[in-house]
Amino acid sequence: MASFPVEVLFGIYLGVLTGIIPALVSWALGFVFKYVTGVTVPAFGVVVLAVAIAGVNGGLLALNDPTFTQSANQIRLTVAVVVVLMLSLYAHNAGDKMGVEFPRRLSLRKLTERTLSTDVVELAGGRGQVRVSVSGEVGDVEGYPPVPADLRREVREWTAPFPADLPVVELESRVADRLRTEFDLADVAVTLDERARATVSAAPPLGGLSKRIPPGKRGVSVRALLPTGMARGDDVSLVTADRPYDGSVVSFRSNGARDAATAATAATAATARPDESDGEADAGTTSVSPSPTLPVADGGEGRLTAAVDASGAESLLGSTVNRLVVRSRGTRREYELLSLLRQAGNRVRKVTIREGASIAGRTIGDVALRDTYGVSVLAVRHEGRWQFAPRGAQALAADDDLFVVGKLDAVVAFREAVA
């Protein structure tokens, strides 16, 4: 028989080896019971189960057997039993605690959903926003040629604000769309980390200009004074000394987007046909080196490529544009109506009629909503069908959706009464 300290060390060693499985079972038992039923398994039951498992695993079940109590390895076995019990109790307590703290409702989306750190969220205009920047070098997309060095540098230095309440997946999609639009990229892949730093892989522009020119049109590049806020797709009039030329904006560059040397050598006019890959320069002129297209013009002198009628393209090339006019496309009347209502102090709210509400089972005329509650009904969804500007005979029922308009306090009172 070895000395007492050696026997104790042997017992600890044997207890750790034998107690791993009982500890795992105790943890699982404590966690499952607490998470599913909210009940804590008694410690005595855990002890009995742990000793039973350890007995099957290492012959420690017969604690009162003479072969155990009178064994030459009694100290070693006793210490092993104590270690097994301590490990099992600790594991059970850890599982029980985890069962309390573990979220009750889990889904695959919640487990895989990524979020942004609150440190990067800024308040602007009453809502949170996050500024996305590109981190690291811009990679290439497989199957496309490499991105030119100057374009790679400009993408690397790009940054823009976005709403902070978007899911990271949606935010990545918006960043990719923004990069694709601003830099005319053929393809973009974006991955965001929790600090809103984007890892970007991009493909260079491939025949972007010709694809944006409609059939029957010609792309003409001219120098003009670009209005602030002009964007691709806007309808414009290029006013010369002879006549105006109507067209739509295909691309533009302000002088601020290029250095002085490039601006000094730029051509004054060019034409492009739909079957050409990039038609911003005509034969005999100096082509403008590619640079990213801005989402909106920042104003000032610059170069504009517009899609105009083929019949007027040649004459426009020989003319000087004195004035560039952006034509209005009209006003969305529904937004204008909402704006007028808000200016008058009214608010529009959607209200769903609850079961047992006083207006359920009656008509709009019977309830007299305008006199009783001070609100007017713009639309009703009754039995799955929408009725706009409903009349007094329109029936109302539980679960019907109403769009009502009125003063804010009246709308709030009506919603509390019936919703």
N, C-alpha and C positions, 0 to 999 in steps of 0.2 A: 504493500500500500504506500502510495506517495505521501509527501507531507501535506499538511492542511492547505497552505496557499496554492499548491499545485492542483490539489483536488478541486478547489474553488474555481481556478482558471479553467480546468477541464469541464467543470459543471457549466460555467458561462458559455464556453464554446459549444458544448452539446446542446444547451438551451437555445442558443441563437439558431443553430442549424435546425433543430426540431421545431422551433416556434415560428418559423417563417410562414408556413401554411396555416396554422391556427390563427396567426395575426391577420393574414389576408382574409380568411373566412370571417373573423370577428369584425373587421372593418366593413366588409360587404354587408354583413348582417345588420350592423348598426346603421349604415347609410340607407339601405333599402327600407328598413322599418321606419326610420324617421322621415324619409322623403315621401314614402307612399302613404303611410298611416298617421304620421306625426307622433308615434309612440316610441319611447325609448326601451330597448331590450334590457331587462334587469342584468346587473353585473354578475350575479350569481349564475344565471343561465349561460352567460358568456364564458365564465370560468369553467363550468362543467363541460361545455362544448369544446373549449380549447384543450382541456386535459384529455378528453376522449379522443380528439383528433391526434394529439401528441402521442397518446397511448398506442393508437393504430400505427402511427408513423415511427415510433421509437421505443415501444414497450414500457411506457410510463403510466399506463392505466391502473395497474394494481398497486396503488399507493400503500395499502395496508397489508400486502402480501409479505410474509416473512422473508421471502427471497429478496424483497426490496429493502425492508427495514433492517435486516440483519446482513445485508450484502456488504462486501468489502468496499464497494463503490457507493456507499450510502450518501456520503457528503456530495460527491459529484452529481449523483442523480437528484438529490434534494435541491441543489443549486440550479440544476437544469429545469426542474419543475417550476421553481420560483421565477426564473427568467421567462419561461413560456407564459406563465400567468401574467407577468408584467407587460410583455409584448402584446398579448391578447387584449388586456384591459386598455392599454394605450391606443391600440388600433381601433378598438370599439369606440372609444371616446372621440377619436379623430373622425371616424365615419359618422357618428351621431352628430357632431358639430357640422360636418360638411352637408349632411342631410338637411340641417336647418338653414344654412346659408345658400344652398344651391337654388337657382331660379326655378320656380314652379312650372313655368310655361316656356318650353324650348321648341325651337324649330330649326330646320337646317339653314334657313335664311338668317336667323339670329346668330347661329354659331359661326357662319361664314361671313357675316356682314362686317365690313370694315368701317371705321369712323375716323374723323379728323380730330386732332388734338384741339382742345379748347383754347390753347395758347395762340393759335394762328388765326382765330376768328376776330374780326374787327367789326365795330359798329359804324354803319354809314347809312344815313337817311332813315334811321329808325329800325333797320334790320341788319342782321349779321352778314358779313361777306368775308371771303377768304381770297387772298392773292396767291395765285398759282404761278410758280416759276419753274424753269427747266433745270434739272439737276444732272450733272455729269455730261458726258459727250453725247451728241445726237447719233443714234445708231442708224444703220441702213436696213431696209426691208428686203428680205430675200425675194429674188425674182425681179428686182428693179435695179437700175444703175445707181452708183453711189451719189449721194447728195453733194453738190458743189461746195467748196470750202467756204465761200462767202455766205451762201444760203444757210449752211450748217451753223455758222457763227451767229447769224441773225436769229435763227430759231433758238440757239443756246441762250441768247440774251433776252428772249421774249418773256413777258410777264403780263398778267391780266387779272382783274378781279372777277369773282363768281359768287353766286349766293351760297351761303354756308349751310343752309338747311337741306341741301340736296344729298342723296345717298352717294357714296364714293363712286359707285359704278356709273351712275348718271352723270356725275361731275367729270369722270374720265371721258365719257362720250361727248360732253359739251366742249371740253378742252380739245379733243381730237377734231371736232367739227370746226372750232375756231381756228386752229392751226391750219387745217385744210383750206379754209376760206381765205385767211389772211396771206398765206404763202403759196397758194395755188398748188399744194402738194397732191401728188397722185394717190398716196395712201399714208395713213398715220396710225401708229399704235402708241397709246399712252397708259402708263401705270402710275398712280399716285400713292405716296406714303402718307403717314399720319400728319406730317408737317406740310402737306400740300406741295410737296416737291415732285415734279413730274419727270419720269423716265420716258424719253421719247425715241421712237424709231420712225424714220420718215423716208418717203420716196420722192424724188424730185418731180417737178411738173413735166408732164408729157402731153404736148399738143393741147394745152389748156385753152389757148385763145381761140383756135378754130372751132372748138366744140361749143363755145359760147356765142358764136355768130349764127343767127338763124339763116335758113336757106333763102336765097334771093337777096341777101344783104351783103354788104362789104364792110370790112373793118377799116376805118380811117383813123390814123393817129395824128392829132394836131396839138399845138401848144395853145393854152388858154388860161384864163384866170379861174381856178377851180373854186366853187363855193364850198364853204365849210358845211360838213354834214352830208355831202353827196355820196352815194353808195352805188355799188355795182347793181345794174338792173334798172336804175332810175331812167325815166324818159326825159330827154333833154332836147333843146333847140340850140343849134350852133348858128349864131347870127353873124353873117358876113356883110360886106358892103353891097353885095348884089341881092342876096336872098337868105332866108333862114333854112337850115337843114335839120329835119327832125330825125332822131335816132334814140338808141338806148345805150347806156354806159356798159362797156365790156370790161374795161380795166382803166386804171389811172395811176399816176405817180406824181406826187408833188415834189418840188425841188428839194424839200427838206429830207426826202427819203434817199437822196443820192449826194455824193460829194460834188464839189465845184468842178472838178476836172471832167466828170461824166456829164454834168449839165452843160458844160461849154461845148462839148463835141456831139451833143445829141442832135438828131435830125429834126427838121421842122415838120415833116409830114411823111406818112407812109400809108400803104393800103394792103389789105390782106384778103385772100379768097378763102371760102370755107374749106377747100381741099388742101390748104397749106397747114403745116404743123404749127407754125408760129409766125404771124404776119404783122408784126409791129414795125417792120422796116421794109421799104421798097428797094428795088435795085438802084444802086448808085447812091444810097444814103448810108449813113453810119448807124448801125443797129444799136439800140439801147440795151445795155447789159441787164439780164433779168434781176429783178428785185421784188420783194414780196408786195402783194397788193394789200393796201390797208382796208379795213372794214368800212371806214368812212373817210372822206377827204378832210385834211386839217386846214384847208384854205390856202390861197396864194397861187403863184404861178406854177404851172406843171404841165404834164402831158396827159392827154385824154385819148383813149381809143373808143370810138363809138361805132355801133352797127347802124349804117344808114342804107337807103335804097341804092341799088347798084347804079341806077341812072344818074345819081347826083354825086357819086364817089369821086369821079375824075375832076369835076368842076370844083369840088370842095378841096381837093389836093392843091389846086392853084390859087386858093383864096386864103385870106387871113381872117381868123375868127376874132371878131371885135367883142363879142359878148356871148357868154354861155348861160342859158336859162334852164333851170330845172322845172319841168312841167308837173303840175299837181295831178295826182291820180284820183282825186275826190276824197270824200270823208266817209268813214264808216258811221252811218246814221245811228246805229245802236249805241256806239260809244259816245257820240255827241249827245244823245238823249240822256244817258247816264250822267254825263258831265253836267248837263243843265239841271238835272234833278238834285245832284249833290250841291251845286251852287245855290240852289233854293233851300238848302237845309234838309232835304229829304234823303232817306236811305232805303235801299232795296235789300230785302232779306228773304231767304227761303225758309218756309215753315212747314213742318209735317204735322198734321192733325193727329192727336193722340186718341186712344180708345176712351170713350166716355166724355170727350170734350163737349161743351155746350153747343157748338156749331155743327157737330157731326149729325148726319141724318136730316139736315135742313138745307135750304137754298141760300144763295148769296143775298137775294132780295129779302127773304124772311129774316136773316140775321141782321141786315143793314149794317155791314161792316164799317162803312164810312162814317155813319152817325154814331155807332156804338163804340168803335175802337179807334176811329180816326185814321184808318188805313184803306187803301184801294188795292184791289186784286189785279195784277197784271196777267197772270197765267195760272191755270189749275191743271194738275194731272189727276184725272179721275178715271178709275178703272183701267189704268195703263195708257190712257190717251191724253195728250196735252190739248188744252183749249186756251187760246190766247184772247185777251180782252173779253173775258166771259161776261155774259149777261146775268140779270138777276135771277133767271130761272135755273142757273147752273147749280146742280146738286153737289153737296159736300158730304164726305164720309171719312171715317177713320182711315189713317194711312195715306190720305190724299196729300199731295205736295202743292203748296201755294207759294207764288212769288208775290209779295206784297210791298207796297211803297207807302211811305209816310214819314213823319218826323221820327227822330231816333227814339224818343221816349215812348211814342205811340206804338212803334214797331216792337220795341222790347216788351211793353205791357201786353200786346196782342200775343206775342210768342209765349210769354209766361202763362197766359190764360188758356191757350189751346194746344200748345206743342208739348 
